[in-house]
Amino acid sequence: MVMRSVDLRSDTVTRPTDAMREAMCNAEVDDDVLGYDPTARRLEEEMAKMMGKEAALFVPSGTMGNLISVMVHCDVRGSEVILGDNCHIHVYENGGISTIGGVHPKTVKNEEDGTMDLEAIEAAIRDPKGSTFYPSTRLICLENTHANSGGRCLSVEYTEKVGEIAKRHGVKLHIDGARLFNASIALGVPVHKLVKAADSVQVCLSKGLGAPVGSVIVGSQSFIEKAKTVRKTLGGGMRQIGVLCAAALVALQENLPKLQHDHKKAKLLAAVETNMIFMDMEDGSRLTAEKLRKNLEENGILLIRGNSSRIRIVIHHQITTSDVHYTLSCFQQAMLTMQEPSRT
């Protein structure tokens, strides 16, 4: 019988706190499609202010937020976006920018720290005015923190250099900031400085912040007006969304400061920058990712297997220090047991 449960699959598995549930129950609402939901407006205004941008828009998911942003910037079908070969938009968003947006992805190799080589980015840019033979580059996308690189943070200096390249060539810069607040806490830099060079940013509310649903995209007023139209086209116009936005406002107040504790807990398991840990099995080891995952699951520890040799661990605010120590002890026991030669 499993006596304990520790869910480390993702920071998306958090459940609404009592304060969130109360705020959702008492939320002042109206029809947001008509533009009148007061709680949604409060959240959008707060997020725009925090990001140093003119306006913001609540969307159902980070994937939709990224898709909307790409479609607004690349409003001519057949346009091209430059992005990392291991970034979330390219790997995990079902090819939406191509299948729905008609946007061609041109990938640049992501380095281990989540960056792309600056010279490689610039070399990948094609004439924004277009050509008979190839698509025109209209957008560059970055991801901060970079999930597939283990939650690594992109610095202000790096982002600004990419922004300079974008401006020099007349293209836009979008940041997939699903875990942007984690980067801000880890680097000790306000979020508005991390995204100053960006024309648009998508920030998830349902990851480290722990809200149950939603993301926000921010940018100029004209960008957001266009984004509203695209959101509607994609089926993302909703009515009394203040019920959801109320929980997000609580998350900003109560859970944002807790991110630093998530990072500290993650560091009890490994030397990492934020709240994400990737474990790679050594070649030739008796231990596979699936065997380890199953062994730990028997002890109530839930993980996600990335592939046959990789496991991902994500710490969130509902994981206690005691949970982390328990997880560590189970890992140590599993490693000892599963790597022992079998006896016949």
C-alpha positions as CSV (number, residue, x, y, z in Angstrom):
1,M,0.0,0.0,0.0
2,V,1.4,3.4,-1.0
3,M,1.4,5.6,2.1
4,R,2.6,8.8,0.5
5,S,2.1,10.6,-2.8
6,V,4.6,13.1,-4.3
7,D,3.6,14.4,-7.7
8,L,6.7,15.6,-9.6
9,R,5.3,15.2,-13.1
10,S,5.1,19.0,-13.7
11,D,4.3,22.3,-12.1
12,T,1.0,22.1,-14.0
13,V,-0.4,19.5,-11.6
14,T,-1.0,21.9,-8.7
15,R,-4.5,22.2,-7.4
16,P,-6.3,25.5,-6.6
17,T,-5.6,26.8,-3.0
18,D,-8.5,27.6,-0.7
19,A,-7.8,31.3,-1.3
20,M,-8.1,30.7,-5.1
21,R,-11.4,28.8,-4.7
22,E,-12.8,31.6,-2.5
23,A,-11.7,34.2,-5.1
24,M,-13.3,32.2,-7.9
25,C,-16.5,31.8,-6.0
26,N,-16.8,35.6,-5.3
27,A,-15.4,36.9,-8.6
28,E,-17.1,39.9,-10.1
29,V,-17.8,39.0,-13.7
30,D,-19.3,40.1,-17.0
31,D,-19.0,39.1,-20.7
32,D,-15.4,39.2,-21.7
33,V,-16.1,38.6,-25.4
34,L,-17.9,42.0,-25.2
35,G,-15.0,43.4,-23.3
36,Y,-16.7,44.0,-20.0
37,D,-15.4,41.4,-17.5
38,P,-13.9,43.5,-14.7
39,T,-11.8,40.8,-13.1
40,A,-10.3,39.9,-16.5
41,R,-9.4,43.5,-17.0
42,R,-7.7,43.7,-13.6
43,L,-5.6,40.7,-14.4
44,E,-4.7,42.0,-17.9
45,E,-3.8,45.4,-16.6
46,E,-1.7,44.0,-13.8
47,M,0.2,41.7,-16.2
48,A,0.8,44.4,-18.7
49,K,2.2,46.7,-16.0
50,M,4.5,43.9,-14.6
51,M,5.8,43.2,-18.1
52,G,6.3,46.9,-19.0
53,K,4.0,46.6,-22.0
54,E,1.0,48.6,-23.1
55,A,-1.7,45.8,-23.0
56,A,-2.4,42.2,-22.2
57,L,-4.9,39.5,-23.1
58,F,-6.0,36.4,-21.2
59,V,-6.0,33.2,-23.3
60,P,-6.9,29.6,-22.4
61,S,-3.5,28.1,-22.7
62,G,0.2,28.9,-23.4
63,T,0.0,27.0,-26.6
64,M,-2.8,29.2,-27.8
65,G,-0.9,32.3,-26.6
66,N,2.2,31.4,-28.6
67,L,0.1,30.5,-31.7
68,I,-1.8,33.8,-31.5
69,S,1.4,35.8,-31.1
70,V,3.1,34.1,-34.1
71,M,0.0,34.5,-36.3
72,V,-0.2,38.3,-35.4
73,H,3.4,38.9,-36.3
74,C,3.4,36.6,-39.3
75,D,0.1,37.8,-40.8
76,V,1.1,36.9,-44.4
77,R,0.7,33.1,-45.0
78,G,4.1,31.6,-45.9
79,S,6.0,33.9,-43.6
80,E,8.9,32.4,-41.7
81,V,9.8,32.3,-37.9
82,I,13.2,31.5,-36.6
83,L,13.2,29.4,-33.4
84,G,15.2,26.8,-31.5
85,D,15.2,23.2,-32.7
86,N,14.4,22.1,-29.1
87,C,12.0,24.8,-28.1
88,H,8.4,24.2,-26.9
89,I,6.8,25.9,-29.8
90,H,8.6,23.7,-32.3
91,V,8.5,20.4,-30.4
92,Y,5.4,20.3,-28.3
93,E,2.7,22.5,-29.9
94,N,1.5,20.1,-32.5
95,G,2.9,22.1,-35.4
96,G,0.1,24.7,-35.0
97,I,2.1,27.6,-36.4
98,S,2.3,25.6,-39.7
99,T,-1.0,23.8,-39.8
100,I,-3.2,26.7,-38.6
101,G,-1.0,29.7,-39.0
102,G,0.6,28.9,-42.4
103,V,3.9,29.9,-40.9
104,H,7.2,28.2,-41.9
105,P,9.5,27.3,-39.0
106,K,13.3,27.7,-39.6
107,T,15.2,26.1,-36.7
108,V,18.5,27.0,-35.2
109,K,20.2,24.7,-32.9
110,N,19.6,25.2,-29.2
111,E,22.7,25.1,-27.1
112,E,22.7,23.3,-23.7
113,D,21.8,26.5,-21.9
114,G,18.7,27.1,-24.1
115,T,20.3,29.9,-26.2
116,M,20.8,30.0,-29.9
117,D,24.1,31.2,-31.4
118,L,23.7,34.9,-32.2
119,E,25.6,34.6,-35.5
120,A,23.5,31.5,-36.5
121,I,20.3,33.5,-35.8
122,E,21.4,36.4,-37.9
123,A,22.5,34.1,-40.7
124,A,19.1,32.4,-40.7
125,I,17.2,35.6,-41.4
126,R,15.9,36.0,-44.9
127,D,14.7,39.2,-46.5
128,P,11.5,40.3,-44.7
129,K,10.3,41.7,-48.0
130,G,10.2,38.2,-49.4
131,S,11.5,36.5,-52.6
132,T,10.2,34.3,-55.4
133,F,12.2,31.4,-54.0
134,Y,11.9,31.4,-50.2
135,P,9.7,32.6,-47.4
136,S,10.3,36.0,-45.7
137,T,11.5,36.1,-42.1
138,R,9.1,38.1,-39.9
139,L,9.8,36.8,-36.4
140,I,12.3,35.3,-34.0
141,C,11.1,33.3,-30.9
142,L,13.0,32.7,-27.7
143,E,11.9,30.6,-24.7
144,N,12.6,31.7,-21.1
145,T,13.1,29.5,-19.0
146,H,14.0,26.9,-21.6
147,A,12.2,23.8,-20.6
148,N,14.0,21.1,-22.6
149,S,17.3,22.5,-21.4
150,G,16.3,21.9,-17.8
151,G,14.7,25.2,-17.0
152,R,17.8,27.3,-17.9
153,C,17.4,31.1,-17.9
154,L,18.1,33.5,-20.7
155,S,19.9,36.6,-19.4
156,V,18.8,40.2,-20.1
157,E,22.0,40.7,-22.1
158,Y,21.4,37.8,-24.4
159,T,17.8,38.7,-25.0
160,E,18.7,42.3,-25.8
161,K,21.3,41.1,-28.3
162,V,18.7,39.0,-30.0
163,G,16.4,42.0,-29.9
164,E,19.1,44.1,-31.6
165,I,19.4,41.6,-34.4
166,A,15.6,41.6,-34.9
167,K,15.5,45.4,-35.1
168,R,18.4,45.5,-37.5
169,H,16.6,43.3,-39.9
170,G,13.1,44.6,-39.4
171,V,11.6,41.5,-37.8
172,K,9.8,41.0,-34.5
173,L,10.8,39.2,-31.3
174,H,8.4,37.0,-29.3
175,I,9.3,35.3,-26.0
176,D,7.6,32.1,-24.9
177,G,7.8,33.0,-21.2
178,A,5.8,30.0,-19.9
179,R,8.1,30.0,-16.8
180,L,9.3,33.6,-17.1
181,F,8.7,34.3,-13.4
182,N,11.0,31.4,-12.6
183,A,13.8,33.1,-14.6
184,S,13.1,36.4,-12.9
185,I,13.5,34.9,-9.5
186,A,16.5,32.8,-10.4
187,L,18.4,35.8,-12.0
188,G,17.2,38.4,-9.5
189,V,15.9,40.5,-12.4
190,P,12.4,42.1,-12.7
191,V,10.4,40.5,-15.4
192,H,10.0,43.7,-17.3
193,K,13.8,43.9,-17.8
194,L,13.9,40.3,-19.1
195,V,11.3,41.1,-21.8
196,K,12.1,44.7,-22.6
197,A,13.5,43.8,-26.1
198,A,10.4,41.7,-27.0
199,D,7.5,42.8,-29.1
200,S,5.3,40.2,-27.4
201,V,5.5,37.7,-24.5
202,Q,3.4,34.7,-23.4
203,V,3.3,33.9,-19.7
204,C,1.7,30.9,-18.2
205,L,-0.4,31.3,-15.1
206,S,-1.0,27.5,-14.6
207,K,2.7,26.4,-14.1
208,G,4.8,27.7,-11.3
209,L,2.3,30.3,-10.3
210,G,-0.2,27.5,-9.7
211,A,-3.4,29.0,-11.1
212,P,-5.8,26.3,-12.5
213,V,-6.1,27.6,-16.0
214,G,-4.8,30.1,-18.5
215,S,-2.0,32.3,-19.8
216,V,-1.6,35.9,-20.7
217,I,0.0,37.5,-23.8
218,V,1.4,41.0,-23.6
219,G,2.5,43.6,-26.1
220,S,1.6,46.9,-27.7
221,Q,-2.0,48.0,-27.8
222,S,-2.2,47.4,-31.6
223,F,-0.7,43.9,-31.1
224,I,-3.3,43.0,-28.5
225,E,-6.2,44.3,-30.6
226,K,-5.1,42.0,-33.4
227,A,-4.6,39.2,-30.9
228,K,-8.2,39.5,-29.8
229,T,-9.4,38.8,-33.3
230,V,-7.1,35.8,-33.7
231,R,-8.2,34.5,-30.3
232,K,-11.8,34.6,-31.4
233,T,-10.9,32.9,-34.7
234,L,-9.2,30.0,-32.8
235,G,-12.3,29.6,-30.6
236,G,-10.7,31.2,-27.5
237,G,-13.2,33.9,-26.9
238,M,-14.9,33.1,-23.5
239,R,-17.6,34.8,-21.4
240,Q,-17.3,35.2,-17.7
241,I,-13.6,34.4,-17.5
242,G,-13.3,36.5,-14.4
243,V,-13.9,33.2,-12.5
244,L,-10.5,32.0,-13.8
245,C,-8.7,35.3,-13.7
246,A,-9.6,35.7,-10.0
247,A,-7.6,32.6,-9.2
248,A,-4.7,34.0,-11.3
249,L,-4.7,37.2,-9.3
250,V,-4.4,35.2,-6.1
251,A,-1.5,33.3,-7.7
252,L,0.3,36.5,-8.4
253,Q,-0.1,37.7,-4.9
254,E,0.5,34.4,-3.0
255,N,2.5,32.0,-5.1
256,L,4.9,34.3,-7.0
257,P,7.1,34.7,-3.9
258,K,7.1,31.0,-3.3
259,L,9.0,30.3,-6.6
260,Q,12.3,30.9,-4.8
261,H,11.4,28.1,-2.4
262,D,10.7,25.8,-5.3
263,H,14.2,26.5,-6.6
264,K,15.8,25.8,-3.3
265,K,14.0,22.5,-3.0
266,A,15.1,21.5,-6.5
267,K,18.7,22.2,-5.5
268,L,18.3,19.5,-2.8
269,L,18.1,17.0,-5.6
270,A,20.5,18.5,-8.2
271,A,22.5,21.5,-9.2
272,V,19.9,23.4,-11.2
273,E,18.9,27.0,-12.0
274,T,15.2,26.9,-11.4
275,N,12.6,24.2,-10.6
276,M,13.3,21.6,-13.4
277,I,15.6,18.6,-13.2
278,F,16.5,16.2,-16.0
279,M,18.1,12.8,-15.2
280,D,19.9,11.0,-18.0
281,M,20.7,7.3,-17.6
282,E,24.3,6.3,-18.5
283,D,24.8,4.2,-21.6
284,G,25.0,0.6,-20.8
285,S,23.4,1.0,-17.4
286,R,21.1,-1.7,-16.1
287,L,18.9,1.2,-15.1
288,T,16.4,2.6,-17.7
289,A,14.2,5.6,-17.4
290,E,11.0,3.4,-17.5
291,K,12.3,1.0,-14.8
292,L,13.2,3.9,-12.5
293,R,9.9,5.6,-13.1
294,K,8.0,2.4,-12.3
295,N,10.1,1.7,-9.2
296,L,9.5,5.2,-7.8
297,E,5.8,5.1,-8.7
298,E,5.5,2.0,-6.4
299,N,6.7,4.4,-3.7
300,G,4.1,7.0,-4.6
301,I,6.5,9.3,-6.5
302,L,5.1,10.3,-9.9
303,L,7.5,11.4,-12.7
304,I,7.5,11.9,-16.4
305,R,9.7,9.8,-18.7
306,G,11.2,12.0,-21.4
307,N,12.6,9.1,-23.5
308,S,14.2,5.7,-22.8
309,S,17.1,7.2,-21.0
310,R,15.7,10.5,-19.5
311,I,13.4,11.4,-16.6
312,R,12.1,14.8,-15.8
313,I,11.3,16.2,-12.3
314,V,9.5,19.5,-11.7
315,I,9.2,21.1,-8.3
316,H,6.1,23.2,-7.4
317,H,4.7,25.1,-4.4
318,Q,2.7,22.1,-3.2
319,I,5.8,20.0,-2.8
320,T,7.3,20.2,0.7
321,T,10.9,19.9,1.8
322,S,9.9,16.6,3.4
323,D,8.6,15.4,0.1
324,V,11.9,16.2,-1.5
325,H,13.9,14.3,1.2
326,Y,11.5,11.3,0.8
327,T,12.1,11.4,-3.0
328,L,15.8,11.6,-2.6
329,S,15.8,8.5,-0.3
330,C,13.6,6.6,-2.7
331,F,16.0,7.5,-5.6
332,Q,19.0,6.3,-3.6
333,Q,17.3,3.0,-2.7
334,A,16.2,2.5,-6.3
335,M,19.6,3.2,-7.7
336,L,21.2,0.7,-5.3
337,T,18.6,-2.0,-5.8
338,M,18.2,-1.8,-9.6
339,Q,21.9,-1.7,-10.4
340,E,22.7,-4.8,-8.5
341,P,23.6,-7.8,-10.7
342,S,20.7,-10.3,-10.8
343,R,21.3,-13.6,-8.9
344,T,20.5,-16.9,-10.5
